[in-house]
C-alpha cells in the first residue's frame, strides 16, 4: 500500500482527531487534512498535471508544504527538491537533469527572486537566488499573491478550497515520487529517486522500532518522522521556522510531546536553555550526524524515563540502524573502536566490501540516482564492521582517510573516544597534506565542555596516548568554541575545519 493511501485511510478512521499542530499553534484535523490533499490532487489534475510530471519544490516545512507534496504524489507527480539557494550554476545543472514541468514556491520567494532590490540584498547575504518566475514551467505559489509571482500561476489557497472527490489512487507504487538532490558538481549533479514503495517501507521500519499511535505527540520538522506519525494516528507538532532552542523546549512542554527528533548539536543548544526536558517525553531521537558522548549523557540526564535513540540513515536508504544511548555509551566506555550504530533494522541487507566499505540493500532503498541505472545495493562510502553481537560499528568515511606514512588513519575510529573524555564536548580530526611528502599533518580540533580545565590541549596531549593508537596521535591540537557545521542537518564541515586548522597553533 502506498504512503498516501495509508495516510488517507488513517484519516478516514479518525476524521475528528487533530493530525497536525502548526508552528503558530493552528490545528488541522485528520478529516480536513484528507480533504485538502484530495482537493490539491483534483486541482492539479484539472490543470494539466500528468503522471510522472516533476514539480520543483521550493516551499519550507509547514502544513501547506505537507499538503502540497502529498497532493502532488497523490496525482501521480514527482516532488523535486533542488534548493534554489544552492547557487545559479548548480541550480541550473540540477534543473537540466530533473527537467521538471512545474514549479511550486512561496510567493515571497518568487518576489525575492524577481525584484532587483531584494535580489541585491540576498546577494550581499551570500544567497544567489535564481529567477524562478522566468522558468519555462507551470507555476504554483503558496501564500498571498505578491509582485513577482508569474502571471497565470495557480494559487495553492484556491486549490485547497476546491472540490475534493474521493480517489482510488491506483498509480504504480514503484514509479518515482520524490527526487532529492544531495551532492555532486555542476557537471555531474546527483539526485536520489524514491518511490512511494521505498518511502512506505522506510516509514514502516520507523513505526516497527518506534511505537506510535493515537495520543502520541511527535514534535519535529522532519518529514520522515512526521509521516509515520500521521499514518499511525498520532499528532504531529511542527515547530515554527527559525525556532529558537528556548522556544523548541517550551513547545515540547506546552504541547505534551511524547516523541521528538533533534540533530545532536541542536539538542545540545536546547539543553543549554532547558537542562530538564518534560516528563511526557518517552522517546528522544538523534540523527543526521554522529551523537557525541557528552550530548548523549546530557539527554539521558534531562529526561531519565525516556529512551534516547540514535538513528543511522542516509537519504538513499532510511532508516538503517538504531542504537540506544546506553548501548553507545557502554561501547565508548569499554574503549571499543568506532561509533556504534546499533542493530540493523529488519529487512535491511548488510554486507562489508573487501576494503571495509558498508553496502546496503532492502525495500527502503531508493530506486537509484536520477539518470543512472537502477540501484540494487548502495555503496555508502562509510567504513564499517559488525561486532560480535552483529551490531553495526562505523569506522569512518573512505574519503576522510588520512595518510601518515604507512598508516591509514580513519578519524571516525577515534573521534567518539576523544569526545567522551572529561572536559571535551566535541572532537574532530582532519589532515593537512604536505605537498612535498604526501603525508598529512594530523590536527585534532576539540570543543571544551563547560567544566573544561585550563590548558585543555596540553592535558589532551598527555591523556591521548592511553586512549587511542600511537599512530593516530595528533601532531597538533586546537581548541575551538564550536566545530563548523553546515546544512539543516548541521553536519561537520571538514573543509571549513581544515581552513581553521591552517591558522591554529596549539
C-alpha positions as CSV (number, residue, x, y, z in Angstrom):
1,X,0.0,0.0,0.0
2,X,1.3,3.5,-0.9
3,X,2.1,6.0,1.8
4,X,-0.6,8.4,0.6
5,X,-3.2,5.6,0.7
6,X,-2.1,4.7,4.2
7,X,-2.5,8.3,5.3
8,X,-5.9,8.8,3.7
9,X,-7.1,5.5,5.3
10,X,-6.0,6.6,8.7
11,X,-7.8,10.0,8.2
12,X,-11.0,8.1,7.3
13,X,-10.7,6.2,10.7
14,X,-10.2,9.3,12.9
15,X,-11.5,12.3,11.0
16,X,-12.1,14.4,14.1
17,X,-8.7,13.8,15.7
18,X,-6.1,16.5,15.5
19,X,-3.4,15.4,12.9
20,X,-1.2,18.5,12.8
21,X,-0.3,21.4,15.0
22,X,1.5,24.2,13.1
23,X,4.3,26.4,14.4
24,X,1.8,29.1,15.3
25,X,-0.5,26.7,17.1
26,X,-3.1,26.3,14.4
27,X,-4.6,22.8,14.3
28,X,-5.6,20.6,11.4
29,X,-7.8,17.6,11.8
30,X,-7.3,14.3,10.0
31,X,-10.6,14.9,8.1
32,X,-9.5,18.3,6.9
33,X,-6.0,17.1,6.0
34,X,-7.6,14.3,3.9
35,X,-9.9,16.8,2.2
36,X,-7.1,19.3,1.4
37,X,-4.8,16.6,0.0
38,X,-7.6,15.3,-2.3
39,X,-8.5,18.9,-3.3
40,X,-5.0,19.7,-4.3
41,X,-4.8,16.4,-6.2
42,X,-8.0,17.2,-8.1
43,X,-7.0,20.7,-8.8
44,X,-3.6,19.7,-10.2
45,X,-5.1,17.1,-12.5
46,X,-7.7,19.5,-13.7
47,X,-5.0,22.0,-14.6
48,X,-3.0,19.5,-16.6
49,X,-0.6,17.7,-14.3
50,X,0.2,14.3,-15.9
51,X,1.7,11.2,-14.3
52,X,5.4,11.5,-13.9
53,X,5.5,15.3,-14.1
54,X,8.1,16.7,-11.8
55,X,7.3,19.7,-9.6
56,X,10.3,21.8,-8.4
57,X,9.5,22.3,-4.7
58,X,10.6,25.5,-3.0
59,X,8.3,25.6,0.0
60,X,9.7,25.4,3.5
61,X,8.3,22.9,6.1
62,X,4.8,23.8,7.0
63,X,1.3,22.3,6.9
64,X,0.9,23.9,3.4
65,X,4.0,22.2,2.2
66,X,2.9,18.9,3.5
67,X,-0.5,19.1,1.9
68,X,1.0,20.2,-1.4
69,X,3.6,17.5,-1.5
70,X,1.1,14.8,-0.7
71,X,-1.3,16.2,-3.3
72,X,1.4,16.1,-6.0
73,X,2.3,12.5,-5.2
74,X,-1.4,11.5,-5.0
75,X,-1.9,13.0,-8.5
76,X,1.0,10.9,-9.9
77,X,3.5,13.7,-9.9
78,X,7.1,13.8,-8.6
79,X,8.3,16.2,-5.9
80,X,11.7,17.6,-6.9
81,X,13.8,19.1,-4.0
82,X,16.5,21.1,-5.7
83,X,17.2,24.0,-3.2
84,X,17.1,27.3,-5.2
85,X,19.7,28.8,-2.8
86,X,22.4,26.4,-4.0
87,X,23.8,28.9,-6.5
88,X,22.7,29.7,-10.0
89,X,25.0,27.3,-11.9
90,X,24.3,24.4,-9.6
91,X,20.6,25.1,-9.7
92,X,20.5,25.2,-13.5
93,X,22.5,22.0,-13.7
94,X,20.0,20.3,-11.4
95,X,17.1,21.5,-13.5
96,X,18.7,20.2,-16.7
97,X,18.9,16.8,-15.1
98,X,15.4,16.7,-13.4
99,X,13.5,18.6,-16.2
100,X,10.5,19.4,-14.0
101,X,7.4,20.7,-15.8
102,X,6.1,22.6,-12.7
103,X,7.4,24.9,-10.1
104,X,5.9,25.4,-6.6
105,X,7.3,28.2,-4.4
106,X,6.3,30.5,-1.7
107,X,5.1,33.8,-3.1
108,X,7.8,35.6,-1.0
109,X,10.5,33.6,-2.9
110,X,9.0,34.5,-6.3
111,X,9.1,38.1,-5.2
112,X,12.6,37.9,-3.8
113,X,14.0,36.2,-6.9
114,X,12.3,38.8,-9.3
115,X,12.7,42.2,-7.6
116,X,16.1,43.8,-8.1
117,X,16.3,45.4,-4.7
118,X,15.6,42.1,-2.9
119,X,18.0,40.1,-5.2
120,X,20.7,42.6,-4.4
121,X,20.1,42.2,-0.7
122,X,20.1,38.5,-0.9
123,X,23.4,38.5,-2.9
124,X,25.0,40.6,-0.2
125,X,24.0,37.9,2.3
126,X,25.6,35.2,0.1
127,X,22.3,33.9,-1.3
128,X,22.2,33.8,-5.1
129,X,18.5,33.4,-6.0
130,X,17.5,32.1,-9.4
131,X,14.8,33.9,-11.3
132,X,12.1,31.4,-10.6
133,X,9.4,33.3,-12.3
134,X,11.3,33.2,-15.6
135,X,11.5,29.4,-15.6
136,X,9.5,27.9,-18.6
137,X,7.2,25.9,-16.4
138,X,3.7,25.9,-15.0
139,X,3.9,27.8,-11.7
140,X,2.1,27.5,-8.4
141,X,2.5,29.8,-5.4
142,X,1.9,29.4,-1.7
143,X,0.8,32.4,0.4
144,X,-0.9,35.6,-0.7
145,X,0.0,36.9,-4.1
146,X,2.9,39.3,-4.3
147,X,4.7,41.3,-7.0
148,X,6.9,38.9,-8.9
149,X,4.5,35.9,-8.8
150,X,4.2,34.8,-12.5
151,X,1.1,35.8,-14.4
152,X,-1.2,32.8,-14.6
153,X,0.3,31.0,-11.7
154,X,-2.0,28.7,-9.7
155,X,-2.8,29.6,-6.1
156,X,-2.4,26.9,-3.5
157,X,-5.1,28.5,-1.4
158,X,-7.5,28.3,-4.4
159,X,-6.7,24.6,-4.9
160,X,-7.2,23.8,-1.2
161,X,-10.7,25.4,-1.3
162,X,-11.7,23.4,-4.4
163,X,-13.6,20.2,-4.9
164,X,-12.1,17.1,-3.2
165,X,-13.6,14.0,-4.8
166,X,-12.6,10.6,-3.4
167,X,-9.9,8.8,-5.4
168,X,-8.7,5.2,-5.8
169,X,-5.1,6.3,-6.2
170,X,-4.3,3.3,-8.4
171,X,-0.9,4.6,-9.7
172,X,2.3,2.5,-9.8
173,X,3.8,2.3,-6.3
174,X,7.2,1.8,-7.9
175,X,7.0,5.0,-10.0
176,X,9.2,7.9,-8.8
177,X,7.5,10.0,-6.1
178,X,10.4,12.2,-4.8
179,X,13.7,13.4,-6.2
180,X,16.2,14.7,-3.7
181,X,19.4,16.4,-4.8
182,X,22.1,15.7,-2.3
183,X,25.6,16.3,-3.7
184,X,27.6,16.3,-6.9
185,X,29.0,19.1,-9.1
186,X,27.6,21.4,-11.7
187,X,29.0,18.9,-14.3
188,X,27.5,15.9,-12.5
189,X,24.7,16.7,-10.1
190,X,23.4,13.7,-8.0
191,X,19.8,13.2,-7.1
192,X,18.2,10.3,-5.1
193,X,15.0,8.9,-6.5
194,X,12.5,7.4,-4.1
195,X,9.2,5.7,-4.9
196,X,6.1,5.6,-2.8
197,X,7.0,1.9,-2.2
198,X,10.5,2.7,-0.9
199,X,9.2,5.6,1.3
200,X,6.4,3.4,2.7
201,X,8.9,0.7,3.6
202,X,11.0,3.3,5.4
203,X,8.0,4.6,7.3
204,X,7.1,1.0,8.3
205,X,10.6,0.5,9.7
206,X,10.3,3.6,11.9
207,X,6.9,2.5,13.2
208,X,8.2,-1.0,14.0
209,X,11.0,0.3,16.1
210,X,9.3,3.4,17.5
211,X,5.8,2.7,18.9
212,X,3.3,5.3,17.7
213,X,-0.4,5.7,18.0
214,X,-3.4,7.8,19.0
215,X,-2.5,10.0,21.9
216,X,1.2,10.4,21.0
217,X,2.5,13.9,20.1
218,X,5.7,14.0,17.9
219,X,7.5,17.4,17.9
220,X,9.7,17.7,14.8
221,X,10.0,19.4,11.5
222,X,11.4,16.2,9.9
223,X,9.1,14.8,7.2
224,X,10.4,11.2,7.6
225,X,9.2,11.2,11.2
226,X,6.1,13.3,10.7
227,X,4.7,11.0,8.1
228,X,4.8,7.8,10.2
229,X,3.2,9.9,12.9
230,X,0.3,10.7,10.7
231,X,-0.1,7.2,9.4
232,X,-0.2,5.9,13.0
233,X,-3.0,8.3,14.0
234,X,-0.7,10.3,16.3
235,X,-0.4,14.1,16.4
236,X,2.5,15.8,14.5
237,X,3.6,19.0,16.3
238,X,5.6,21.3,14.0
239,X,8.0,23.9,15.4
240,X,7.9,27.2,13.7
241,X,10.5,28.2,11.1
242,X,13.7,29.5,12.7
243,X,12.6,28.2,16.1
244,X,15.0,29.2,18.8
245,X,16.2,26.4,21.2
246,X,14.3,28.1,24.1
247,X,11.1,28.1,22.1
248,X,11.6,24.5,21.0
249,X,12.0,23.4,24.6
250,X,8.9,25.5,25.6
251,X,6.8,23.9,22.9
252,X,7.9,20.4,23.9
253,X,6.4,21.1,27.3
254,X,3.3,23.1,26.3
255,X,2.2,20.5,23.6
256,X,2.8,17.5,25.8
257,X,5.3,16.0,23.3
258,X,5.9,12.2,23.7
259,X,8.5,12.0,20.9
260,X,11.0,14.4,19.4
261,X,13.8,14.4,16.9
262,X,16.9,16.6,17.0
263,X,20.2,16.9,15.3
264,X,22.7,16.4,18.2
265,X,24.1,19.9,18.1
266,X,20.6,21.3,18.2
267,X,19.7,19.2,21.2
268,X,22.8,20.5,22.9
269,X,21.5,24.0,22.3
270,X,18.1,23.1,23.6
271,X,19.6,21.6,26.8
272,X,21.7,24.8,27.3
273,X,18.3,26.6,27.6
274,X,16.4,23.9,29.4
275,X,18.5,21.2,31.2
276,X,15.4,19.2,32.1
277,X,13.0,18.1,29.4
278,X,9.3,17.4,30.1
279,X,8.4,14.1,31.7
280,X,5.9,13.5,28.9
281,X,8.7,12.6,26.6
282,X,9.1,8.8,26.0
283,X,11.5,8.9,23.0
284,X,14.2,11.3,22.0
285,X,15.7,10.6,18.6
286,X,19.0,11.9,17.4
287,X,20.2,11.7,13.8
288,X,21.7,13.4,10.7
289,X,25.1,13.5,12.4
290,X,27.1,11.4,15.0
291,X,25.9,11.9,18.6
292,X,28.9,12.8,20.9
293,X,29.0,11.1,24.3
294,X,28.5,14.4,26.0
295,X,25.2,15.0,24.3
296,X,24.0,11.5,24.9
297,X,24.8,11.8,28.7
298,X,23.0,15.2,28.9
299,X,20.0,13.8,27.0
300,X,19.7,10.9,29.4
301,X,20.1,13.2,32.4
302,X,17.5,15.6,31.0
303,X,14.7,13.0,30.7
304,X,15.7,9.8,32.6
305,X,12.4,8.0,31.9
306,X,12.7,8.4,28.1
307,X,14.5,6.2,25.6
308,X,17.2,8.2,23.9
309,X,17.9,6.7,20.4
310,X,20.5,7.5,17.8
311,X,19.3,6.8,14.2
312,X,21.7,5.9,11.4
313,X,20.3,6.7,8.0
314,X,21.1,8.0,4.6
315,X,19.0,9.9,2.0
316,X,19.3,6.8,-0.2
317,X,18.1,4.4,2.5
318,X,16.4,5.3,5.8
319,X,16.4,4.2,8.5
320,X,19.3,1.6,8.6
321,X,20.1,1.0,12.3
322,X,19.1,2.4,15.7
323,X,21.2,2.3,18.9
324,X,20.2,3.4,22.4
325,X,22.2,5.9,24.3
326,X,23.0,3.3,26.8
327,X,24.5,1.0,24.2
328,X,26.5,3.8,22.6
329,X,27.9,5.0,25.9
330,X,28.8,1.4,27.0
331,X,30.6,0.9,23.7
332,X,32.6,4.1,24.3
333,X,33.4,3.4,27.9
334,X,34.8,0.0,27.1
335,X,37.2,1.7,24.7
336,X,35.8,-0.2,21.7
337,X,36.8,1.1,18.3
338,X,34.5,3.2,16.2
339,X,30.9,4.6,16.6
340,X,28.3,2.0,17.5
341,X,25.3,2.3,15.1
342,X,23.2,-0.5,16.5
343,X,21.3,-3.5,15.2
344,X,20.4,-3.3,11.5
345,X,16.6,-3.0,11.2
346,X,14.6,-5.9,9.9
347,X,14.8,-6.3,6.1
348,X,17.9,-4.1,5.7
349,X,20.6,-6.0,3.9
350,X,24.1,-5.5,5.2
351,X,27.4,-6.5,3.7
352,X,31.0,-5.4,4.1
353,X,33.2,-5.0,1.0
354,X,36.8,-6.2,0.9
355,X,38.0,-2.7,1.7
356,X,35.7,-2.3,4.6
357,X,33.0,-0.2,2.9
358,X,29.4,-0.7,4.1
359,X,27.0,-1.9,1.4
360,X,23.2,-1.7,2.0
361,X,20.1,-3.0,0.4
362,X,16.4,-3.5,1.3
363,X,12.9,-2.5,0.5
364,X,13.6,1.0,1.8
365,X,16.5,1.6,-0.7
366,X,15.8,4.3,-3.3
367,X,15.3,3.1,-6.8
368,X,18.6,4.8,-7.8
369,X,20.1,8.1,-8.9
370,X,18.3,10.2,-11.5
371,X,19.7,9.4,-14.9
372,X,21.6,6.3,-13.7
373,X,20.8,2.6,-13.8
374,X,18.6,1.1,-11.0
375,X,20.3,0.6,-7.7
376,X,20.3,-2.9,-6.1
377,X,22.9,-2.2,-3.5
378,X,24.2,1.1,-2.1
379,X,27.9,1.7,-1.6
380,X,27.7,4.1,1.3
381,X,31.2,5.5,1.4
382,X,31.2,4.6,5.1
383,X,33.7,2.1,6.5
384,X,32.1,-0.3,9.0
385,X,32.3,-3.6,10.7
386,X,30.0,-5.9,12.6
387,X,30.8,-6.6,16.2
388,X,30.4,-9.9,18.0
389,X,26.7,-9.2,18.6
390,X,26.0,-8.5,15.0
391,X,25.7,-4.7,15.5
392,X,27.0,-2.2,13.0
393,X,30.0,-0.1,14.1
394,X,31.1,2.9,12.0
395,X,34.8,3.1,11.5
396,X,35.0,6.2,9.3
397,X,34.5,7.7,5.9
398,X,36.5,6.4,2.9
399,X,37.1,10.0,1.7
400,X,38.1,11.2,5.2
401,X,41.0,8.7,5.5
402,X,44.3,10.4,6.3
403,X,47.7,9.1,5.3
404,X,50.6,9.1,7.7
405,X,53.5,7.1,6.4
406,X,52.2,3.5,6.0
407,X,49.4,4.1,8.4
408,X,45.8,4.8,7.2
409,X,44.0,6.9,9.8
410,X,40.2,6.9,9.9
411,X,39.0,9.8,12.0
412,X,35.7,8.2,12.8
413,X,37.5,5.4,14.5
414,X,38.9,7.7,17.2
415,X,36.6,10.8,17.4
416,X,34.0,9.2,19.7
417,X,36.5,8.1,22.3
418,X,38.2,11.6,22.3
419,X,34.8,13.3,22.6
420,X,34.0,11.1,25.6
421,X,36.9,12.4,27.7
422,X,36.2,14.7,30.6
423,X,36.3,18.3,29.6
424,X,35.6,17.6,25.9
425,X,32.2,18.4,24.4
426,X,33.1,17.5,20.8
427,X,36.1,16.4,18.7
428,X,37.1,16.0,15.1
429,X,40.3,15.0,13.3
430,X,41.4,16.5,9.9
431,X,44.6,16.2,7.9
432,X,46.6,19.0,6.2
433,X,48.5,17.4,3.3
434,X,52.2,18.1,2.9
435,X,52.6,18.9,-0.9
436,X,56.2,17.5,-0.9
437,X,55.8,14.2,1.0
438,X,52.2,13.4,0.5
439,X,51.9,12.7,4.3
440,X,49.4,14.7,6.3
441,X,49.7,16.7,9.5
442,X,47.1,15.3,11.8
443,X,45.2,18.1,13.6
444,X,42.7,17.3,16.4
445,X,40.1,20.0,16.9
446,X,38.2,19.9,20.2
447,X,35.4,22.0,21.8
448,X,35.8,22.4,25.5
449,X,32.9,21.4,27.8
450,X,31.6,24.0,30.3
451,X,33.8,22.3,33.0
452,X,36.9,22.1,30.7
453,X,40.1,22.6,32.6
454,X,42.6,25.3,31.7
455,X,45.2,24.3,29.1
456,X,42.9,21.6,27.6
457,X,45.1,21.0,24.6
458,X,48.2,20.3,26.8
459,X,46.1,18.0,29.0
460,X,44.9,16.0,26.0
461,X,48.4,15.6,24.7
462,X,49.2,13.8,28.0
463,X,46.0,11.7,28.0
464,X,45.6,10.6,24.4
465,X,48.5,8.0,24.4
466,X,46.4,5.9,26.8
467,X,43.2,6.4,24.7
468,X,44.0,5.9,21.0
469,X,46.6,4.1,18.9
470,X,50.0,5.7,18.9
471,X,49.9,6.1,15.1
472,X,46.7,8.1,15.4
473,X,48.0,10.6,17.9
474,X,47.6,14.2,16.6
475,X,50.5,16.3,15.6
476,X,48.6,19.4,16.9
477,X,45.6,20.1,19.0
478,X,43.4,23.2,18.6
479,X,40.6,24.3,20.9
480,X,37.7,26.0,19.2
481,X,34.4,27.5,20.5
482,X,32.5,25.3,18.1
483,X,33.1,22.9,15.2
484,X,32.0,24.4,11.9
485,X,28.8,22.8,10.6
486,X,26.6,23.3,7.6
487,X,23.1,22.5,6.2
488,X,19.9,21.7,8.0
489,X,21.5,18.6,9.3
490,X,24.3,20.6,11.0
491,X,26.8,18.2,9.6
492,X,30.5,18.7,10.3
493,X,32.1,20.8,7.6
494,X,35.6,19.2,7.4
495,X,36.6,21.5,4.6
496,X,36.0,24.6,6.7
497,X,37.6,22.9,9.7
498,X,40.8,22.4,7.6
499,X,40.8,26.1,6.8
500,X,40.6,26.9,10.6
501,X,43.3,24.3,11.3
502,X,45.6,26.1,8.9
503,X,45.7,29.0,11.3
504,X,45.7,27.1,14.6
505,X,48.9,26.8,16.6
506,X,48.2,24.6,19.7
